[in-house]
């Protein structure tokens, strides 16, 4: 296994999210909703609503996972998943350019356009 890149980490988080822990899922939910809040006006009122709905977390353990930002969080999660479930992760690489396909089941490369249907 070569080094984990942000692209591979995002691929794992997207397509193997069932392997995330409950805390990682809660942290990911917090991240996604906090990004949404940044785009909206009057975020103070909305923040309280998001906290009540548990779309955001104020749990220090969850927030600590996010200290390094989104990229570092996904890298950490992906490394943990790979260490525990390496045999279950399939990196679908294009047979021509060897770059990562869009999904584990994709049959066309998003980079070079090669089709292996």
C-alpha positions in Angstrom: 0.0 0.0 0.0 1.5 3.3 -1.1 0.9 6.6 0.8 -2.7 7.7 1.3 -3.5 10.9 -0.7 -6.4 13.3 -0.1 -8.0 11.9 -3.2 -7.8 8.3 -1.9 -9.0 9.4 1.5 -12.0 11.1 0.1 -12.7 8.0 -2.1 -12.6 5.8 1.1 -14.8 8.2 3.1 -17.3 8.4 0.2 -17.6 4.8 -0.8 -16.8 3.0 2.5 -18.5 5.3 5.0 -20.0 2.2 6.7 -16.6 1.6 8.1 -16.5 4.9 10.0 -16.9 4.9 13.7 -19.9 6.6 15.3 -17.6 9.4 16.5 -16.2 9.8 13.0 -19.7 10.0 11.5 -20.7 12.6 14.1 -17.5 14.6 13.3 -18.2 14.4 9.6 -21.8 15.5 10.1 -20.5 18.4 12.2 -18.0 19.4 9.5 -20.5 19.3 6.6 -23.1 21.3 8.5 -20.6 23.9 9.8 -19.6 24.5 6.2 -23.2 25.1 5.3 -23.6 27.6 8.2 -20.6 29.6 6.9 -22.6 30.3 3.7 -25.7 31.5 5.4 -26.5 34.9 7.0 -27.7 35.1 10.6 -25.6 32.0 11.6 -25.9 32.6 15.4 -29.6 31.6 15.5 -29.0 28.8 13.0 -26.1 27.5 15.0 -28.4 27.0 18.0 -30.9 25.2 15.9 -28.2 23.0 14.4 -26.9 22.2 17.9 -30.5 21.3 19.1 -31.0 19.1 16.0 -27.6 17.4 16.7 -26.3 18.5 13.2 -23.5 20.2 15.0 -21.6 18.8 18.1 -20.2 20.6 21.1 -18.6 17.3 22.3 -14.9 18.1 22.9 -13.8 14.6 21.8 -15.6 15.1 18.4 -14.3 18.6 17.9 -10.7 17.5 18.8 -10.8 15.1 15.8 -11.4 18.2 13.6 -8.5 20.3 14.9 -6.5 19.7 11.7 -9.3 20.5 9.3 -11.3 18.5 6.8 -8.3 17.1 4.8 -6.4 15.9 7.9 -9.6 14.4 9.4 -10.3 12.4 6.2 -6.7 11.3 6.0 -6.9 10.1 9.6 -10.2 8.2 9.0 -8.9 6.7 5.8 -5.7 5.4 7.4 -7.6 3.8 10.3 -10.1 2.2 7.9 -7.2 0.9 5.7 -5.3 -0.5 8.7 -8.3 -2.4 9.9 -10.0 -3.4 6.6 -7.3 -3.3 3.9 -8.7 -6.5 2.2 -12.2 -4.9 1.9 -11.1 -1.7 0.2 -10.9 -1.8 -3.6 -9.2 1.1 -5.4 -10.6 1.0 -8.9 -7.7 2.2 -11.1 -7.9 2.9 -14.8 -6.1 0.1 -16.7 -4.5 2.7 -19.0 -3.4 5.8 -16.9 -3.6 4.0 -13.5 -5.5 6.9 -11.9 -8.3 6.4 -9.4 -11.8 6.0 -11.0 -14.8 7.9 -9.7 -16.3 4.9 -7.9 -15.4 1.3 -7.1 -17.7 0.2 -9.9 -16.9 2.8 -12.6 -15.9 1.5 -16.0 -14.7 4.8 -17.6 -11.8 6.9 -16.5 -12.6 10.5 -15.6 -9.0 11.5 -16.5 -8.1 9.9 -19.8 -11.6 8.8 -20.9 -10.7 5.1 -21.3 -13.7 2.9 -21.3 -13.4 -0.7 -20.0 -17.0 -1.9 -20.2 
